[in-house]
């Protein structure tokens, strides 16, 4: 169970956010209500039939050197690596709580992040980590954008069985131990269409922020395109945009941009 202090033992307030269909349970933990988290309860809360339903759970916490700290858990209850859309949603959450204005610097598991948010609080530009290492696995690209990603170009993506194919790659002998997020991309000319099987969720999600970021960078390398670039991305849950600079060796000024919306709020018995 969630171990809480006695005064908060009956209920805890939560907020449900989504960014392009990637959805999360968020909890304001600045008062350190949660002293530790049981993975079974996180998994239960993220369950779409027996809980709130989400791709992950996040705690917003105080930090002495940043506006706040983001603590992320996958839907399976385990601590996760960086979640891009989760990062955008927690920025919107921080603005909703009055912690930040239209810009912020916060700490996540992969280090500090800068973000900008509209005055309405419904669109967030989140700076991601720089990337200099992209490897190949056959015809696919493998890189880390805060989380590890596998990027494979395909055709006929709309009709593809992403769960079956993605699960097979995620659990093959190369990736089974640590897991990997598996992205399939189809070039539509003016934009890229992306579908992702996410580790930790162990299913296809409507969007994956670090995934679409990985796809945009991998495709820029694939086509040998350098300089300042913007890539439009279509996912099952909507549209995202990736901006970056590529000098032929390193990707810098990488931004994941898209919507972030408060869906509803309620109380959890804990």
Helices and strands as residue ranges (DSSP letters): E 3-4, G 6-8, E 12-19, E 22-28, E 34-36, H 39-46, E 56-61, E 69-74, H 84-96, E 103-108, E 111-117, E 123-127, E 134-137, E 140-144, E 148-153, G 157-159, H 162-170, E 181-187, E 192-198, E 203-205, H 209-223, E 227-235, E 238-246, E 251-259, E 261-268
